[in-house]
Amino acid sequence: MEWIRVKDKLPENNEECLVAFDLSPEYFILGKCYHLCIYQEEKFHTWELSKIVPNVTHWMPLPKPPSEKG
């Protein structure tokens, strides 16, 4: 799977995805971070915190879950 730039394409509404985002200087850490999200109402929401993830630069669809056969 490849990362998709948010400038090129956004997920479907209610689609779960992995996102890459930039931390801002207010967190005292700069660089890329990653989070599992759901895309709703034109925003990336976290599952754990139910908050909006800012500064998302790329996203990737989640793989299909494993089957019982393997």
Biopython code that builds the backbone (N, CA, C, O; Angstrom):
import numpy as np
from Bio.PDB.StructureBuilder import StructureBuilder

atoms = [
    (1, "MET", "N", (0.835, -1.179, 0.000)),
    (1, "MET", "CA", (0.000, 0.000, 0.000)),
    (1, "MET", "C", (0.879, 1.242, 0.000)),
    (1, "MET", "O", (1.999, 1.232, 0.511)),
    (2, "GLU", "N", (0.362, 2.283, -0.569)),
    (2, "GLU", "CA", (1.090, 3.543, -0.676)),
    (2, "GLU", "C", (0.380, 4.629, 0.124)),
    (2, "GLU", "O", (-0.840, 4.600, 0.285)),
    (3, "TRP", "N", (1.159, 5.587, 0.622)),
    (3, "TRP", "CA", (0.591, 6.760, 1.276)),
    (3, "TRP", "C", (-0.052, 7.646, 0.222)),
    (3, "TRP", "O", (0.468, 7.778, -0.886)),
    (4, "ILE", "N", (-1.191, 8.257, 0.568)),
    (4, "ILE", "CA", (-1.920, 9.152, -0.329)),
    (4, "ILE", "C", (-1.871, 10.550, 0.275)),
    (4, "ILE", "O", (-2.204, 10.739, 1.445)),
    (5, "ARG", "N", (-1.457, 11.523, -0.521)),
    (5, "ARG", "CA", (-1.418, 12.905, -0.028)),
    (5, "ARG", "C", (-2.846, 13.441, 0.075)),
    (5, "ARG", "O", (-3.657, 13.231, -0.827)),
    (6, "VAL", "N", (-3.152, 14.134, 1.176)),
    (6, "VAL", "CA", (-4.499, 14.688, 1.334)),
    (6, "VAL", "C", (-4.797, 15.738, 0.257)),
    (6, "VAL", "O", (-5.961, 15.996, -0.050)),
    (7, "LYS", "N", (-3.753, 16.341, -0.315)),
    (7, "LYS", "CA", (-3.945, 17.304, -1.394)),
    (7, "LYS", "C", (-4.431, 16.618, -2.668)),
    (7, "LYS", "O", (-5.068, 17.248, -3.513)),
    (8, "ASP", "N", (-4.125, 15.309, -2.807)),
    (8, "ASP", "CA", (-4.505, 14.567, -4.005)),
    (8, "ASP", "C", (-5.861, 13.885, -3.886)),
    (8, "ASP", "O", (-6.626, 13.833, -4.850)),
    (9, "LYS", "N", (-6.157, 13.359, -2.687)),
    (9, "LYS", "CA", (-7.394, 12.591, -2.510)),
    (9, "LYS", "C", (-7.679, 12.457, -1.022)),
    (9, "LYS", "O", (-6.756, 12.361, -0.213)),
    (10, "LEU", "N", (-8.958, 12.450, -0.663)),
    (10, "LEU", "CA", (-9.374, 12.226, 0.721)),
    (10, "LEU", "C", (-10.121, 10.905, 0.821)),
    (10, "LEU", "O", (-10.656, 10.425, -0.178)),
    (11, "PRO", "N", (-10.166, 10.309, 2.010)),
    (11, "PRO", "CA", (-10.911, 9.052, 2.179)),
    (11, "PRO", "C", (-12.416, 9.283, 1.987)),
    (11, "PRO", "O", (-12.893, 10.418, 1.983)),
    (12, "GLU", "N", (-13.137, 8.188, 1.830)),
    (12, "GLU", "CA", (-14.596, 8.237, 1.816)),
    (12, "GLU", "C", (-15.080, 8.558, 3.229)),
    (12, "GLU", "O", (-14.375, 8.295, 4.204)),
    (13, "ASN", "N", (-16.269, 9.121, 3.339)),
    (13, "ASN", "CA", (-16.839, 9.407, 4.653)),
    (13, "ASN", "C", (-16.991, 8.102, 5.441)),
    (13, "ASN", "O", (-17.440, 7.094, 4.895)),
    (14, "ASN", "N", (-16.622, 8.123, 6.701)),
    (14, "ASN", "CA", (-16.659, 6.974, 7.624)),
    (14, "ASN", "C", (-15.610, 5.911, 7.321)),
    (14, "ASN", "O", (-15.707, 4.795, 7.832)),
    (15, "GLU", "N", (-14.623, 6.226, 6.514)),
    (15, "GLU", "CA", (-13.558, 5.271, 6.213)),
    (15, "GLU", "C", (-12.485, 5.314, 7.300)),
    (15, "GLU", "O", (-12.019, 6.388, 7.682)),
    (16, "GLU", "N", (-12.100, 4.142, 7.789)),
    (16, "GLU", "CA", (-11.006, 4.047, 8.749)),
    (16, "GLU", "C", (-9.695, 4.088, 7.980)),
    (16, "GLU", "O", (-9.591, 3.526, 6.890)),
    (17, "CYS", "N", (-8.698, 4.750, 8.544)),
    (17, "CYS", "CA", (-7.424, 4.862, 7.853)),
    (17, "CYS", "C", (-6.305, 5.159, 8.845)),
    (17, "CYS", "O", (-6.547, 5.527, 9.995)),
    (18, "LEU", "N", (-5.093, 4.992, 8.374)),
    (18, "LEU", "CA", (-3.909, 5.381, 9.120)),
    (18, "LEU", "C", (-3.478, 6.724, 8.559)),
    (18, "LEU", "O", (-3.423, 6.900, 7.342)),
    (19, "VAL", "N", (-3.171, 7.681, 9.444)),
    (19, "VAL", "CA", (-2.765, 9.000, 8.967)),
    (19, "VAL", "C", (-1.360, 9.332, 9.435)),
    (19, "VAL", "O", (-0.901, 8.856, 10.474)),
    (20, "ALA", "N", (-0.690, 10.154, 8.651)),
    (20, "ALA", "CA", (0.606, 10.732, 9.023)),
    (20, "ALA", "C", (0.360, 12.224, 9.188)),
    (20, "ALA", "O", (-0.280, 12.853, 8.345)),
    (21, "PHE", "N", (0.869, 12.783, 10.271)),
    (21, "PHE", "CA", (0.649, 14.203, 10.513)),
    (21, "PHE", "C", (1.886, 14.820, 11.140)),
    (21, "PHE", "O", (2.720, 14.130, 11.725)),
    (22, "ASP", "N", (1.985, 16.128, 11.005)),
    (22, "ASP", "CA", (3.107, 16.879, 11.558)),
    (22, "ASP", "C", (2.729, 17.421, 12.921)),
    (22, "ASP", "O", (1.661, 18.009, 13.091)),
    (23, "LEU", "N", (3.606, 17.225, 13.889)),
    (23, "LEU", "CA", (3.399, 17.845, 15.189)),
    (23, "LEU", "C", (3.827, 19.294, 15.118)),
    (23, "LEU", "O", (4.796, 19.641, 14.443)),
    (24, "SER", "N", (3.110, 20.114, 15.808)),
    (24, "SER", "CA", (3.449, 21.539, 15.812)),
    (24, "SER", "C", (4.398, 21.837, 16.969)),
    (24, "SER", "O", (4.521, 21.030, 17.890)),
    (25, "PRO", "N", (5.058, 22.967, 16.933)),
    (25, "PRO", "CA", (6.009, 23.316, 17.998)),
    (25, "PRO", "C", (5.383, 23.379, 19.386)),
    (25, "PRO", "O", (6.101, 23.287, 20.381)),
    (26, "GLU", "N", (4.071, 23.533, 19.478)),
    (26, "GLU", "CA", (3.441, 23.593, 20.802)),
    (26, "GLU", "C", (3.597, 22.293, 21.582)),
    (26, "GLU", "O", (3.463, 22.289, 22.806)),
    (27, "TYR", "N", (3.881, 21.181, 20.886)),
    (27, "TYR", "CA", (4.085, 19.897, 21.566)),
    (27, "TYR", "C", (5.546, 19.664, 21.920)),
    (27, "TYR", "O", (5.883, 18.642, 22.518)),
    (28, "PHE", "N", (6.414, 20.601, 21.559)),
    (28, "PHE", "CA", (7.849, 20.519, 21.842)),
    (28, "PHE", "C", (8.534, 19.377, 21.099)),
    (28, "PHE", "O", (9.670, 19.024, 21.415)),
    (29, "ILE", "N", (7.860, 18.807, 20.129)),
    (29, "ILE", "CA", (8.427, 17.741, 19.311)),
    (29, "ILE", "C", (8.065, 18.069, 17.862)),
    (29, "ILE", "O", (6.914, 18.394, 17.572)),
    (30, "LEU", "N", (9.013, 17.989, 16.974)),
    (30, "LEU", "CA", (8.722, 18.200, 15.569)),
    (30, "LEU", "C", (8.956, 16.904, 14.812)),
    (30, "LEU", "O", (9.867, 16.146, 15.143)),
    (31, "GLY", "N", (8.161, 16.652, 13.825)),
    (31, "GLY", "CA", (8.345, 15.454, 13.023)),
    (31, "GLY", "C", (7.026, 14.788, 12.713)),
    (31, "GLY", "O", (5.962, 15.284, 13.083)),
    (32, "LYS", "N", (7.104, 13.661, 12.030)),
    (32, "LYS", "CA", (5.915, 12.914, 11.636)),
    (32, "LYS", "C", (5.458, 11.997, 12.760)),
    (32, "LYS", "O", (6.269, 11.396, 13.465)),
    (33, "CYS", "N", (4.149, 11.904, 12.911)),
    (33, "CYS", "CA", (3.529, 10.959, 13.830)),
    (33, "CYS", "C", (2.429, 10.239, 13.063)),
    (33, "CYS", "O", (2.011, 10.685, 11.994)),
    (34, "TYR", "N", (1.965, 9.128, 13.614)),
    (34, "TYR", "CA", (0.987, 8.299, 12.928)),
    (34, "TYR", "C", (-0.141, 7.950, 13.882)),
    (34, "TYR", "O", (0.082, 7.772, 15.079)),
    (35, "HIS", "N", (-1.369, 7.852, 13.345)),
    (35, "HIS", "CA", (-2.513, 7.561, 14.193)),
    (35, "HIS", "C", (-3.589, 6.851, 13.393)),
    (35, "HIS", "O", (-3.767, 7.114, 12.204)),
    (36, "LEU", "N", (-4.310, 5.945, 14.053)),
    (36, "LEU", "CA", (-5.472, 5.299, 13.465)),
    (36, "LEU", "C", (-6.644, 6.258, 13.594)),
    (36, "LEU", "O", (-6.907, 6.773, 14.681)),
    (37, "CYS", "N", (-7.350, 6.504, 12.498)),
    (37, "CYS", "CA", (-8.430, 7.490, 12.492)),
    (37, "CYS", "C", (-9.644, 6.981, 11.722)),
    (37, "CYS", "O", (-9.609, 5.946, 11.056)),
    (38, "ILE", "N", (-10.702, 7.746, 11.843)),
    (38, "ILE", "CA", (-11.859, 7.583, 10.973)),
    (38, "ILE", "C", (-12.124, 8.958, 10.352)),
    (38, "ILE", "O", (-12.060, 9.980, 11.036)),
    (39, "TYR", "N", (-12.420, 8.970, 9.059)),
    (39, "TYR", "CA", (-12.664, 10.223, 8.355)),
    (39, "TYR", "C", (-14.160, 10.488, 8.374)),
    (39, "TYR", "O", (-14.937, 9.744, 7.775)),
    (40, "GLN", "N", (-14.564, 11.552, 9.066)),
    (40, "GLN", "CA", (-15.977, 11.920, 9.162)),
    (40, "GLN", "C", (-16.105, 13.429, 9.084)),
    (40, "GLN", "O", (-15.292, 14.168, 9.638)),
    (41, "GLU", "N", (-17.140, 13.873, 8.386)),
    (41, "GLU", "CA", (-17.456, 15.295, 8.300)),
    (41, "GLU", "C", (-16.236, 16.122, 7.874)),
    (41, "GLU", "O", (-15.991, 17.211, 8.393)),
    (42, "GLU", "N", (-15.485, 15.579, 6.922)),
    (42, "GLU", "CA", (-14.312, 16.250, 6.340)),
    (42, "GLU", "C", (-13.181, 16.480, 7.326)),
    (42, "GLU", "O", (-12.384, 17.404, 7.166)),
    (43, "LYS", "N", (-13.116, 15.623, 8.362)),
    (43, "LYS", "CA", (-12.042, 15.714, 9.350)),
    (43, "LYS", "C", (-11.589, 14.314, 9.740)),
    (43, "LYS", "O", (-12.352, 13.355, 9.636)),
    (44, "PHE", "N", (-10.335, 14.203, 10.194)),
    (44, "PHE", "CA", (-9.790, 12.945, 10.682)),
    (44, "PHE", "C", (-9.969, 12.908, 12.199)),
    (44, "PHE", "O", (-9.406, 13.738, 12.913)),
    (45, "HIS", "N", (-10.751, 11.949, 12.689)),
    (45, "HIS", "CA", (-11.035, 11.813, 14.117)),
    (45, "HIS", "C", (-10.305, 10.595, 14.673)),
    (45, "HIS", "O", (-10.241, 9.553, 14.021)),
    (46, "THR", "N", (-9.752, 10.729, 15.889)),
    (46, "THR", "CA", (-9.124, 9.584, 16.540)),
    (46, "THR", "C", (-10.192, 8.697, 17.149)),
    (46, "THR", "O", (-11.279, 9.166, 17.485)),
    (47, "TRP", "N", (-9.886, 7.419, 17.292)),
    (47, "TRP", "CA", (-10.796, 6.496, 17.982)),
    (47, "TRP", "C", (-10.633, 6.615, 19.488)),
    (47, "TRP", "O", (-11.622, 6.679, 20.218)),
    (48, "GLU", "N", (-9.400, 6.645, 19.956)),
    (48, "GLU", "CA", (-9.146, 6.609, 21.395)),
    (48, "GLU", "C", (-9.583, 7.885, 22.101)),
    (48, "GLU", "O", (-10.170, 7.822, 23.181)),
    (49, "LEU", "N", (-9.309, 9.023, 21.515)),
    (49, "LEU", "CA", (-9.559, 10.292, 22.191)),
    (49, "LEU", "C", (-10.779, 11.028, 21.657)),
    (49, "LEU", "O", (-11.205, 12.030, 22.234)),
    (50, "SER", "N", (-11.342, 10.538, 20.561)),
    (50, "SER", "CA", (-12.474, 11.202, 19.906)),
    (50, "SER", "C", (-12.183, 12.673, 19.619)),
    (50, "SER", "O", (-13.058, 13.530, 19.741)),
    (51, "LYS", "N", (-10.947, 12.943, 19.239)),
    (51, "LYS", "CA", (-10.539, 14.297, 18.901)),
    (51, "LYS", "C", (-10.152, 14.366, 17.432)),
    (51, "LYS", "O", (-9.944, 13.341, 16.782)),
    (52, "ILE", "N", (-10.062, 15.567, 16.926)),
    (52, "ILE", "CA", (-9.656, 15.779, 15.542)),
    (52, "ILE", "C", (-8.136, 15.828, 15.474)),
    (52, "ILE", "O", (-7.496, 16.488, 16.292)),
    (53, "VAL", "N", (-7.558, 15.128, 14.498)),
    (53, "VAL", "CA", (-6.109, 15.128, 14.305)),
    (53, "VAL", "C", (-5.766, 16.267, 13.352)),
    (53, "VAL", "O", (-6.221, 16.273, 12.208)),
    (54, "PRO", "N", (-4.970, 17.231, 13.811)),
    (54, "PRO", "CA", (-4.607, 18.358, 12.941)),
    (54, "PRO", "C", (-3.395, 18.036, 12.077)),
    (54, "PRO", "O", (-2.682, 17.066, 12.332)),
    (55, "ASN", "N", (-3.172, 18.831, 11.082)),
    (55, "ASN", "CA", (-1.964, 18.793, 10.251)),
    (55, "ASN", "C", (-1.730, 17.453, 9.548)),
    (55, "ASN", "O", (-0.584, 17.048, 9.356)),
    (56, "VAL", "N", (-2.816, 16.760, 9.163)),
    (56, "VAL", "CA", (-2.667, 15.493, 8.440)),
    (56, "VAL", "C", (-2.140, 15.797, 7.045)),
    (56, "VAL", "O", (-2.693, 16.628, 6.324)),
    (57, "THR", "N", (-1.062, 15.114, 6.676)),
    (57, "THR", "CA", (-0.455, 15.324, 5.362)),
    (57, "THR", "C", (-0.711, 14.156, 4.409)),
    (57, "THR", "O", (-0.817, 14.347, 3.197)),
    (58, "HIS", "N", (-0.810, 12.940, 4.969)),
    (58, "HIS", "CA", (-0.992, 11.725, 4.163)),
    (58, "HIS", "C", (-1.916, 10.764, 4.898)),
    (58, "HIS", "O", (-2.072, 10.845, 6.116)),
    (59, "TRP", "N", (-2.523, 9.861, 4.150)),
    (59, "TRP", "CA", (-3.343, 8.817, 4.752)),
    (59, "TRP", "C", (-3.189, 7.534, 3.937)),
    (59, "TRP", "O", (-2.707, 7.546, 2.805)),
    (60, "MET", "N", (-3.613, 6.428, 4.547)),
    (60, "MET", "CA", (-3.512, 5.124, 3.911)),
    (60, "MET", "C", (-4.704, 4.281, 4.362)),
    (60, "MET", "O", (-5.003, 4.246, 5.555)),
    (61, "PRO", "N", (-5.393, 3.600, 3.441)),
    (61, "PRO", "CA", (-6.481, 2.711, 3.848)),
    (61, "PRO", "C", (-5.934, 1.571, 4.708)),
    (61, "PRO", "O", (-4.782, 1.166, 4.557)),
    (62, "LEU", "N", (-6.759, 1.070, 5.593)),
    (62, "LEU", "CA", (-6.343, -0.067, 6.412)),
    (62, "LEU", "C", (-6.440, -1.347, 5.590)),
    (62, "LEU", "O", (-7.278, -1.450, 4.695)),
    (63, "PRO", "N", (-5.578, -2.331, 5.893)),
    (63, "PRO", "CA", (-5.691, -3.604, 5.185)),
    (63, "PRO", "C", (-6.943, -4.337, 5.619)),
    (63, "PRO", "O", (-7.517, -4.049, 6.669)),
    (64, "LYS", "N", (-7.358, -5.280, 4.806)),
    (64, "LYS", "CA", (-8.529, -6.101, 5.163)),
    (64, "LYS", "C", (-8.167, -6.938, 6.385)),
    (64, "LYS", "O", (-7.020, -7.362, 6.527)),
    (65, "PRO", "N", (-9.146, -7.179, 7.277)),
    (65, "PRO", "CA", (-8.861, -7.995, 8.459)),
    (65, "PRO", "C", (-8.563, -9.437, 8.053)),
    (65, "PRO", "O", (-8.964, -9.877, 6.975)),
    (66, "PRO", "N", (-7.857, -10.174, 8.917)),
    (66, "PRO", "CA", (-7.536, -11.567, 8.596)),
    (66, "PRO", "C", (-8.800, -12.412, 8.562)),
    (66, "PRO", "O", (-9.778, -12.137, 9.258)),
    (67, "SER", "N", (-8.753, -13.441, 7.739)),
    (67, "SER", "CA", (-9.873, -14.380, 7.691)),
    (67, "SER", "C", (-9.605, -15.530, 8.644)),
    (67, "SER", "O", (-8.480, -15.703, 9.113)),
    (68, "GLU", "N", (-10.616, -16.303, 8.928)),
    (68, "GLU", "CA", (-10.447, -17.438, 9.842)),
    (68, "GLU", "C", (-9.612, -18.539, 9.195)),
    (68, "GLU", "O", (-9.100, -19.417, 9.890)),
    (69, "LYS", "N", (-9.471, -18.501, 7.866)),
    (69, "LYS", "CA", (-8.709, -19.528, 7.145)),
    (69, "LYS", "C", (-7.205, -19.281, 7.211)),
    (69, "LYS", "O", (-6.416, -20.188, 6.947)),
    (70, "GLY", "N", (-6.805, -18.068, 7.558)),
    (70, "GLY", "CA", (-5.384, -17.834, 7.577)),
    (70, "GLY", "C", (-5.063, -16.430, 7.535)),
    (70, "GLY", "O", (-3.888, -16.065, 7.545)),
]
sb = StructureBuilder()
sb.init_structure("model")
sb.init_model(0)
sb.init_chain("A")
sb.init_seg("    ")
for serial, (resi, resn, name, xyz) in enumerate(atoms, 1):
    if name == "N":
        sb.init_residue(resn, " ", resi, " ")
    sb.init_atom(name, np.array(xyz, "f"), 0.0, 1.0, " ", f" {name:<3s}", serial, name[0])
structure = sb.get_structure()
